[in-house]
Amino acid sequence: MANSILTQAREAGRIQLSEVEAKALLREAGIDTVDTRLGRTQAESLRLAEEMGFPVALKIASPDIIHKSDTGGVKLNLASKKAVATAFKDIMAAVKEKQPQARIDGVTVQKMARPGVEVIMGMAKDPQFGPFLMFGLGGVWVEVLKDVAFRIVPITRRDAREMIKEIKGYPLLEGYRGSEPANVPLLEDMLLKLSYFIDHNPDIKELDVNPVFAYKNGAIAVDARIILEPPA
């Protein structure tokens, strides 16, 4: 599937994959993601929300918009058909006002995930050393605290363990002040799977999985972004 998704993007002249495509690739790599589907119309979005079960989230689907929330393109915890219908209209109106030139494919409809400790896993490329992997606190914290660790791909189990323990926010993963701890060995597995995936797909230039909700008995990717290398 990875080859078909990447090939289709190349043939269409795209370097940014859709969120649906990015999550499909992550699932193929062995990483759990929130079920996410494309609703091209309001009616299709309503049908998908009913199939998934409430509550759901809607997010603008556009190749021209990276920071969806900045354009009013994200609505969370929608618990009814009426809420989904209203959210769809509000998202379209907000995006057309703030980015009128953006191409819009519709919205992504996804099941709301149970909150957990938010972490980020990402990848970029260094001109000298090639692809490197990042791990840190996720959500808004990655921009505020910049509490992250890096390793050059491919990584080992020891690298993954050290990356996780290096961040200052590591106590949150242990269950700070009685909160639910994260399954650290499982996060190590996710980093190893990402490393393997990146190492075997050199067409990928950037990757962000943020946030990942980490739980005591699991972890799930809530949002994902993949950018491809520009055509030679």
Backbone as a ProteinNet text record, in pm:
[ID]
protein_1_A
[PRIMARY]
MANSILTQAREAGRIQLSEVEAKALLREAGIDTVDTRLGRTQAESLRLAEEMGFPVALKIASPDIIHKSDTGGVKLNLASKKAVATAFKDIMAAVKEKQPQARIDGVTVQKMARPGVEVIMGMAKDPQFGPFLMFGLGGVWVEVLKDVAFRIVPITRRDAREMIKEIKGYPLLEGYRGSEPANVPLLEDMLLKLSYFIDHNPDIKELDVNPVFAYKNGAIAVDARIILEPPA
[TERTIARY]
81.3	0	84.8	198.6	284.8	324.6	367.3	410.1	296.1	174.2	61.4	23.3	23	-9.6	95.1	222.2	329.5	329.1	303.8	300.5	186.2	69.3	-45.6	-18.7	45.7	79.3	175.9	275.6	373.4	306.3	220.2	154.2	63.1	9.7	-77	2.9	135.6	219.9	212.3	173.5	160.9	283.2	325.6	433	381.5	259.3	199.8	88.3	99.7	-6	-122.7	-240.3	-355	-341.4	-418.7	-416	-461.7	-560.9	-608	-496.5	-423.8	-312.5	-200.7	-165.9	-57.7	-89.3	-212.3	-249.3	-253.5	-291.4	-290.2	-147.3	-51.4	88.3	137.9	98.1	139.4	81.9	-43.9	-103.6	-30.4	9.1	85.1	220.3	275	402	384.4	259.8	234.7	200.6	166.5	135.9	-15.2	-75.3	-219.2	-253.7	-359.6	-407.5	-557.7	-606.6	-751.5	-812.9	-924	-994.9	-1031.5	-983.8	-1001.4	-1043.3	-1154.6	-1204.5	-1241.3	-1242	-1269.6	-1417.6	-1473.4	-1610.9	-1608.6	-1642.8	-1634.6	-1750.4	-1860.9	-1979.7	-2033.5	-2127.7	-2189.9	-2262.8	-2335.1	-2410.4	-2317.5	-2206.5	-2111.9	-2048.2	-2018.6	-1959.9	-2056.7	-2184.4	-2285.6	-2293.4	-2289.9	-2296.5	-2175.2	-2057.5	-1935.8	-1939.2	-1987.6	-1994.8	-2087.4	-2199.5	-2293	-2231	-2156.9	-2092.9	-1988.8	-1910.7	-1805.1	-1861.7	-1968.8	-2025.6	-1974.6	-2063.9	-2028.3	-1956.7	-1875	-1842.7	-1732.4	-1732.2	-1631.8	-1568.7	-1464	-1399.5	-1401.9	-1416.3	-1403.7	-1283.2	-1205.7	-1090.4	-1087.3	-1055.2	-1049.9	-947.9	-984	-893.5	-855.2	-732	-684.8	-534.2	-485.6	-340.9	-269.8	-345.9	-286.7	-286.8	-343.5	-355.1	-283	-179.1	-103.6	-155.9	-167.5	-213.8	-365.3	-436.9	-581.6	-654.7	-611.1	-683.3	-670.5	-560.5	-541.2	-642.3	-702.9	-800.9	-944.6	-961.3	-1095.1	-1141	-1042.6	-1073.4	-1081.8	-1099.2	-1106.7	-1223.7	-1305.7	-1415.7	-1411.9	-1411.9	-1394.8	-1520.8	-1524.5	-1630	-1771.2	-1793.1	-1925	-2007.8	-2115.3	-2186.8	-2319.6	-2352	-2480.1	-2472.3	-2572.2	-2578	-2590.5	-2669.8	-2687	-2553.8	-2476.7	-2347.5	-2250.9	-2252.8	-2165.5	-2206	-2336.4	-2384.5	-2344.5	-2362.3	-2325.4	-2174.8	-2095.7	-1950.3	-1900.3	-1959.5	-1918.4	-1936.2	-2053.2	-2079.3	-1986.7	-1963.1	-1876.5	-1732.3	-1684.1	-1547.2	-1532	-1625.1	-1616.5	-1619.2	-1705.8	-1715.9	-1587.7	-1532.2	-1411	-1292.1	-1276.7	-1162.1	-1173.7	-1291.8	-1309.1	-1281.6	-1309	-1281.6	-1131.6	-1063.4	-923.1	-825.3	-862.9	-776.7	-862.8	-912.2	-1007.9	-950.6	-817.6	-756.2	-726.2	-746	-710.3	-801.2	-739.5	-816.9	-873.4	-1000.8	-1066.6	-1119.9	-1077.2	-1123.9	-1246.9	-1271.6	-1380.7	-1331.9	-1374.2	-1325.2	-1288.9	-1195.9	-1173	-1264.5	-1322.2	-1409.5	-1336.5	-1317.9	-1247.8	-1310.6	-1302	-1354.4	-1269.2	-1332.7	-1258.4	-1187	-1060.2	-981.8	-981.9	-972.2	-962	-832.1	-835.2	-712.2	-609.4	-483.3	-373.1	-257.1	-141.2	-22.3	11.5	24.4	47.5	196.6	237.3	376.5	378.8	494.8	514.1	626.9	608.9	715.4	725.5	846.9	862.4	991.4	1005.8	1124.9	1150.9	1277.3	1320.9	1456.1	1511.6	1639.1	1744.7	1864.4	1980.2	2061.6	2110.7	2185.3	2307	2370.3	2490.5	2460.1	2374.3	2355.1	2230.6	2146.5	2027.1	1912.1	1818.9	1699.2	1730	1661.6	1673	1533.6	1522.2	1395.3	1387.7	1266.6	1244.4	1138.6	1154.5	1054.2	1045.3	923.6	909.4	766.2	740.6	603.7	528.2	402.5	328.7	225.6	133.4	31.6	94.6	39	93.6	227.4	256.4	378.3	504.3	499.3	620	663	567.3	600.6	641	579.8	607.4	736.7	750.4	863.9	981.7	952.6	1058.2	1139.1	1067.6	1129.2	1136.5	1242.2	1251.8	1392.5	1400.8	1528.5	1538.4	1662.1	1684.2	1781.9	1764.1	1860.5	1859.2	1975.2	1985.9	1927.3	1852.4	1791.1	1895.7	1896.8	1806.5	1848.9	1751.2	1780.4	1772.5	1831.7	1825.8	1726.9	1696.9	1611.1	1670.4	1800.3	1865.4	1847.6	1861.3	1839.8	1698	1600.8	1461.1	1439.1	1493.1	1477.1	1541.6	1661.4	1732.2	1659.4	1604.6	1529.8	1414.5	1341.5	1225.4	1266.7	1371.5	1413.4	1488.5	1536.2	1611.9	1524.8	1398.9	1318.4	1287.8	1276.8	1250	1111.8	1020.2	884.8	867.8	976.1	966.4	882.4	887.8	804	654.6	609.1	468.7	437.5	535.9	516.2	515.7	573.1	576.1	449.8	364.1	241.9	259	280	306.5	184.1	204.8	100.9	-27.1	-9.8	-124.3	-192	-142.4	-202.7	-167.2	-240.4	-215.9	-78.6	5.6	138	126.3	229.6	235	308.9	280.6	350.3	478.4	588	713.3	768.6	770.9	818.3	739.5	609.2	529.4	569.9	600.1	648.1	782.6	866.3	992.2	965	867.4	830.7	784.6	706.5	657.3	772	868.4	984.8	1064.7	1080.1	1152.6	1078.7	946.1	867.3	876	872.4	887.4	1024.6	1127.8	1263.8	1273.9	1217.8	1222	1145.4	1028.4	944.8	1017.8	1080.1	1152.8	1273.6	1344.8	1465.5	1434	1312.4	1275.7	1188.2	1168.1	1091.2	1165.3	1273.7	1357.3	1286.4	1169.6	1092.9	1033.4	1028	966.6	1067.8	1027.6	1114.3	1087.5	960	922	804.3	798.4	688.8	662.1	535.6	494.7	378.3	390.8	280.4	256	155.8	135.7	-10.2	-77.2	-20.4	-39.8	42.4	17.6	-34.4	-151.8	-202.4	-144.8	-66	-1.3	-79.3	-110.6	-186.7	-106.2	-164	-101.4	-97.9	-201.4	-211.4	-208.8	-160.6	-156.7	-113.5	-118.9	-87.7	-148.9	-198	-265.2	-232	-203.6	-173.6	-304.3	-316	-438.6	-428.9	-312.5	-293.7	-159.9	-151.4	-28.7	-13.1	112.1	143.4	268.7	265.7	381.6	405.2	529.4	572	674.3	658.7	750.5	860.7	969.2	1074.5	1018.7	1057.6	1010.8	1067.8	1000.9	1051.6	1192.2	1273.8	1411.5	1409.2
-121.2	0	126.4	122.7	240.6	287.4	191.1	227.5	287.9	233.2	284.2	425.3	451.2	585.4	686	650.5	741	761.7	655.7	665.6	755.6	738.9	822.1	969.3	996.1	1134.7	1193.1	1113.8	1158.4	1187.3	1095.9	1111.8	1234.2	1269.5	1387.1	1515.5	1502.6	1620.2	1675.9	1591.9	1638.2	1599.6	1688.1	1653.4	1640.1	1687.1	1670	1568.2	1462.8	1362.7	1413.9	1364.3	1397.4	1326.9	1373.4	1309.4	1163.8	1137.8	1000.9	913	962.9	887	866.2	972.3	962.2	857.9	855.7	758.4	616.9	603.3	471.3	416.4	502	458.8	421.5	498.4	467.5	333.8	308.7	180.1	65.2	86.1	-16.5	-40.9	64.6	52.6	-10.4	-38.2	-102.8	-8.5	115.7	216.7	240.6	228.7	250	397.3	422	558.4	562.9	681.6	702.7	683.3	611.9	591.3	727	754.3	885	865.9	930.1	916.1	1052.5	1060.5	1186.9	1202.5	1313.9	1350.4	1466.7	1440.8	1545.2	1643.5	1599	1683.7	1675.4	1763	1758.7	1626.3	1580.1	1455.5	1336.4	1333.1	1222.8	1226.9	1345.3	1359.3	1311	1340.2	1292.9	1140.9	1082.5	936.7	871.7	926	870.2	882.4	996.9	1016.9	914.6	888	788.1	648.6	616.8	485.7	467.9	574.2	566.3	565.7	640.7	657.8	785.8	856.1	984.2	962.7	1059.4	1186.4	1172.4	1268.9	1270.1	1408.6	1416.6	1544.7	1565.6	1691.4	1728.6	1820	1797.4	1882.6	1910.6	2034.1	2071	1983.2	1940.4	1861.1	1945.3	1995.6	2082.1	2066	2051.8	2043.8	2176.5	2283.6	2416.4	2463.8	2383.5	2425.5	2325.1	2371.2	2284.9	2299.3	2423.6	2448.4	2468.1	2358.4	2358.9	2445	2438.2	2511.4	2662.4	2708.8	2852.5	2912.9	2829.1	2879	2851.8	2803.4	2765.2	2634.5	2552.4	2429.9	2305.5	2318.8	2201.7	2217.6	2114.4	2111	1976.3	1980.6	1859.8	1825.8	1700	1652.6	1678.9	1644.1	1660.9	1537.4	1558.1	1444.6	1412.4	1477.8	1450.9	1487.7	1442.4	1476.5	1628.2	1691.8	1836.4	1908.4	1861.6	1924.1	1907.5	1791.1	1766.3	1855.3	1865.7	1948.7	2094.6	2144.2	2282.6	2301.7	2207.1	2216.8	2219.7	2137.2	2135.4	2273.6	2333.3	2466.3	2571.6	2565.6	2663.9	2652.9	2529.1	2508.7	2566.9	2535.1	2584.1	2736.9	2797.4	2943.2	3007	2950.2	3006.9	2996.5	2881.1	2860.9	2950.5	2963.3	3048.5	3194.9	3234.1	3371.9	3394.8	3299.9	3320.1	3277.9	3176.5	3132.8	3104.8	3211.6	3194.7	3122.5	3122.5	3057.5	2909.2	2862.4	2723.4	2625.2	2518	2408.8	2322.9	2291.4	2218.4	2085.9	1976.7	1843.5	1801.1	1869.3	1833.8	1843.9	1750.7	1744.2	1599.8	1583.2	1449.7	1430.3	1313.3	1275.7	1168.3	1191.4	1091.2	1075.7	954.3	923.1	993.7	1055.6	1118.4	1011.2	1034.1	940.4	983.3	885.2	916.4	990.7	1104.4	1178.8	1094.9	1118.9	1053.3	1149.9	1102.4	1187	1214.2	1342.7	1378.8	1383.1	1302.5	1305.3	1326.4	1365.5	1386.1	1295.8	1241.1	1170	1232.1	1261.2	1328.4	1291.9	1339.3	1311.4	1427.3	1458.5	1555.5	1507.8	1583.6	1542.5	1650.6	1606.8	1694.2	1678.5	1789.5	1779.5	1687.5	1680.6	1598.3	1456.2	1443.7	1314.6	1239	1304.1	1236.1	1242.1	1145.8	1151.9	1133.2	1211.4	1194.8	1193.7	1124.1	1103.7	1194.2	1239.9	1328.1	1267.9	1287.4	1247.7	1356.1	1384.4	1483	1491.8	1587.8	1614.9	1672.1	1631.7	1670	1777.5	1790.1	1893.8	2031.1	2126.6	2262.5	2269.4	2168.9	2174.4	2171.3	2107.1	2098.1	2236.6	2326.3	2461.1	2549.6	2525.8	2611.4	2570.5	2440.9	2393	2345.3	2302.6	2248.1	2140.2	2054.6	1948.1	1822	1811	1701.9	1641.6	1519	1449.4	1399.9	1385.1	1348.4	1231.6	1149.3	1046.1	1028.3	993.9	967.7	829.9	821.9	696.8	612.3	479.8	398.4	397.7	379.5	378.2	235.2	215	87.2	97.5	-14.6	-14.7	75.2	70.5	155.3	303.1	338.1	477	522.4	437.8	472.5	495.9	406.5	420	549.3	579.9	700.3	827	826.5	942.9	976.3	873.5	894.8	945.8	887.7	925.5	1057.9	1105.8	1232.2	1355	1348.6	1469.9	1507.2	1636.9	1685.5	1644.4	1621.5	1583.4	1435.2	1360.1	1215.1	1176.7	1251.5	1215.5	1206.3	1282.8	1273.7	1135.8	1074.2	941.1	833.6	865.6	770.3	775.5	874.9	888.6	993.4	1118.2	1227.4	1255.2	1255.4	1288	1207.2	1079.8	990	981.2	1052.3	1042.5	909.1	870.7	742.4	740.9	642.2	636.6	589.6	618.3	570.8	437.7	362.6	236	267.3	287.8	331.8	228.8	98.4	1.6	7.6	34.4	44.9	168.9	279.8	399.1	372.1	292.7	251.9	175.5	84.2	7.3	100.1	200.2	293	368	410.9	480.8	389.3	263.7	167.4	143.3	132	112.3	234.7	353.5	475.3	480.4	444.9	443.7	350.9	231.2	133.8	186.9	244.1	298.4	409.7	499.5	611.4	560.8	466.2	413	344.2	289.5	215.9	297.4	425.5	513.6	646.5	647.2	767.4	884.8	860.9	970.4	1064.3	1020	1102.3	1206.1	1331.7	1442.3	1483.6	1491.1	1530.3	1445.5	1423.1	1347.2	1398.9	1423.1	1464.1	1378	1316.9	1244.8	1314.3	1403.8	1490.3	1534.7	1497.7	1422.4	1272	1200.3	1059.9	1056.9	998.1	982.3	852.9	866.1	750.6	709.8	580.7	525.8	416.6	368.8	258.9	132.1	110.8	-13.6	7.9	121.9	144.4	284.7	314.9	448.7	460	578.3	595.4	731.7	734	858.5	928.1	1053.6	1129	1214.5	1268.6	1351	1313.9	1328.2	1290.7	1375.3	1406.8	1485	1427	1406.5	1354.8	1441.6	1488.1	1567.8	1486.5	1482.9	1408.8	1499.8	1438.5	1512.2	1570.4	1692.9	1748.7	1667.9	1670.5	1595.9	1640.5	1546	1578.7	1672
0	0	0	72.1	80.1	-58.3	-142.2	-276.7	-356.9	-342.6	-419.9	-376.5	-245.8	-196.8	-241.4	-228	-268	-419.3	-493.8	-640.1	-685.4	-624.3	-661.1	-631.9	-520	-486.5	-588.3	-626.5	-725.9	-860	-902.3	-1031.7	-1033.6	-916.9	-906.8	-884.1	-871.6	-850.3	-709.8	-613.3	-475	-393.5	-304.6	-211.2	-68.4	-42.1	90.4	83.1	164.8	169.4	253.2	224.7	307.9	442.3	539.6	671.1	661.9	576.1	558.8	503	403.6	345.1	446.2	519.9	618	723.9	771.8	874.7	817.7	691.5	628.9	623.6	592.4	588.8	728.3	828.3	965.3	1010.9	977.6	1014.8	946.5	821.2	750.8	818.9	879.8	951.2	1089	1129.6	1257.5	1370.8	1337.7	1438.9	1441.9	1559.8	1573.7	1551.7	1475.5	1453.5	1475.3	1503.3	1513	1374.6	1369.6	1243.5	1184.5	1062.8	999.4	854.7	816.3	679.8	622.5	490.5	422.9	394.1	441.9	409.2	310.9	186.2	82.5	91.5	145.9	158.3	301	331.2	463.3	483.8	381.9	393.2	415.6	342.1	358.6	497.5	546.4	680.3	788.1	772.2	866.7	866.4	747.3	737.4	804.7	780.9	840.4	992.3	1042.1	1187.4	1251.5	1186.2	1239.5	1238.3	1133.2	1125	1234.4	1262.7	1364	1504.7	1524.1	1657.9	1721.7	1787.4	1849.3	1982.5	2027.4	1963.3	1857.4	1763.6	1658.2	1650.3	1569.7	1540.3	1389.6	1346.7	1206.5	1190.7	1082.2	1052.4	903.3	868.3	727.2	654.1	533.7	450.6	329.6	331.4	223	207.3	83.2	62.3	86.9	102.1	119.7	264.8	355.3	495.3	584	653	743.9	886.5	934.3	1071.3	1068.6	1080.4	1061.1	1163.1	1289.7	1394	1376.6	1315	1296.6	1200.2	1116.8	1019.9	1064.6	1186.1	1231.1	1171.8	1131.5	1060.5	1145.8	1277	1365	1461.5	1470.5	1566.5	1638.3	1772	1852.5	1932	1977.1	2068.2	2015.5	1889.2	1828	1860.8	1936.8	1996.3	1930.5	1816.9	1752.6	1604.8	1527.9	1385.4	1367.4	1453	1443.3	1466.6	1564.6	1593.1	1475.5	1411.7	1296.2	1179	1154	1043.2	1062.9	1185	1215.3	1203.6	1255.1	1250.3	1106	1020.5	878.9	817.1	837.1	780.3	839	969.9	1035.2	985.3	967.6	918.8	778.7	690.4	553	547.6	628.3	629.5	682.2	789.9	850.1	756.2	692.4	602.7	480.2	423.6	305.2	337.3	462.4	502.7	523.9	588.4	624.1	514.3	435.9	326.1	202.7	140.1	29.8	-91.8	-106.5	-222.4	-199.1	-77.7	-45.4	-118.2	-168.6	-227.5	-114.2	-121.6	-13.4	-66.2	-3.6	-41.1	38.1	147.9	238.2	381	465	603.2	635	728.2	781.1	901	908.3	1019.7	1098.1	1226.5	1306	1443.4	1493.6	1626.5	1731.6	1830.1	1938.7	2020.3	2048.2	2127.9	2274	2361.9	2505.2	2531.9	2603.6	2630.2	2706	2676.6	2745.9	2754.2	2792.6	2790.8	2644.5	2608.3	2469	2438.1	2339.7	2294.1	2143.3	2094	1950.9	1902.4	1784.2	1714.8	1576.7	1534.2	1406.5	1338.1	1215.6	1137.2	1041.4	1023.5	923.1	870.5	776.8	717.6	734.7	771.6	780.9	652.3	595.4	469.9	477.6	596.1	611.7	657	758.7	824.8	778.4	700.6	651.9	751	745.5	829.8	978	1061	1206	1266.9	1379.3	1447.5	1569.5	1602.4	1716.6	1806.7	1937.7	2035.8	2141.7	2189.3	2294.9	2342.9	2430.8	2472.5	2353.7	2336.3	2217.6	2242	2145.5	2154.2	2146.1	2221.2	2221	2292.6	2377	2457.1	2372.9	2257.2	2175.8	2128.1	2103.1	2059.7	2176.7	2292.6	2408.7	2478.7	2506.7	2585.7	2501.8	2376.6	2289.6	2363.1	2435.1	2514.8	2429.7	2348.2	2251	2251.1	2199.1	2183.7	2040	1990.1	1850.7	1840.3	1734.6	1698.7	1546.7	1492.3	1348.7	1318.1	1208.6	1163.4	1089.1	1106.5	1188.9	1334.8	1425	1567.6	1620.9	1737.6	1807.7	1923.8	1986.6	2104.8	2213.4	2229.1	2329.6	2295.8	2167.4	2126.2	2162.2	2131.3	2158.1	2306.8	2389.7	2535	2584.9	2534	2578.1	2533.8	2411.9	2364.3	2457.9	2498.1	2583.2	2720.6	2776.3	2911.9	2916.7	2802.2	2798.7	2819.3	2779.7	2785	2930	2954.9	3090.9	3139.1	3044.6	3082.5	3107.2	3115.5	3135.5	3258.1	3370.8	3486.3	3452	3351.9	3311.2	3254.4	3189.9	3133.2	3241.5	3356.9	3467.7	3552.8	3526.4	3606.4	3713.9	3672.5	3767	3853.8	3987.3	4085.5	4065.2	4042.1	4035.3	3900.6	3800	3666.8	3603.2	3500.3	3434.5	3368.8	3398.3	3334.5	3190	3112.7	2974.8	2969.2	2865.9	2842.4	2765.4	2838	2776.5	2678.5	2709.6	2609.8	2479.2	2488.3	2367.4	2287	2354.9	2284.9	2217.9	2283.6	2221.2	2091.9	2096.6	1977.4	1865	1899.9	1798.5	1732.5	1812	1756.3	1664	1702.7	1619.2	1487.8	1494	1372	1280.8	1340	1260.6	1194.4	1270.3	1217.1	1096.8	1109.2	999.3	878.5	904.6	797.6	721.8	795.8	734.5	656.6	716.1	652.5	519.9	507.6	387.3	290.9	322.1	233.5	218.3	141.3	129.1	62.7	0.8	-59.6	44.9	169	273.6	324.5	319.4	362.2	506.5	543.1	679.3	724.7	855.4	914.1	1054.1	1083.8	1219	1263.5	1379.2	1441.6	1575.2	1575.5	1692	1701.2	1812.4	1923.6	1908.8	1983.5	2014.2	2157.2	2179	2315	2372.1	2478.6	2541	2665.3	2675.2	2786.4	2856.3	2966	3039.7	2955.5	2875.1	2798.7	2647.9	2602	2458.6	2423.5	2295.6	2245	2106.5	2071.3	1943.5	1884.5	1753.5	1683.3	1647.7	1688.7	1666.4	1540	1512.3	1392.8	1329.3	1197.8	1127.6	1002	969.9	849.1	785.4	653.6	580.8	457.5	443.6	328	249.2	117.1	32.1	-23.1	-65.4	-133.5	-262.9	-298.1	-426.1	-542.5	-656.5	-773	-810.1	-855	-892.2	-1012.3
[MASK]
++++++++++++++++++++++++++++++++++++++++++++++++++++++++++++++++++++++++++++++++++++++++++++++++++++++++++++++++++++++++++++++++++++++++++++++++++++++++++++++++++++++++++++++++++++++++++++++++++++++++++++++++++++++++++++++++++++++++

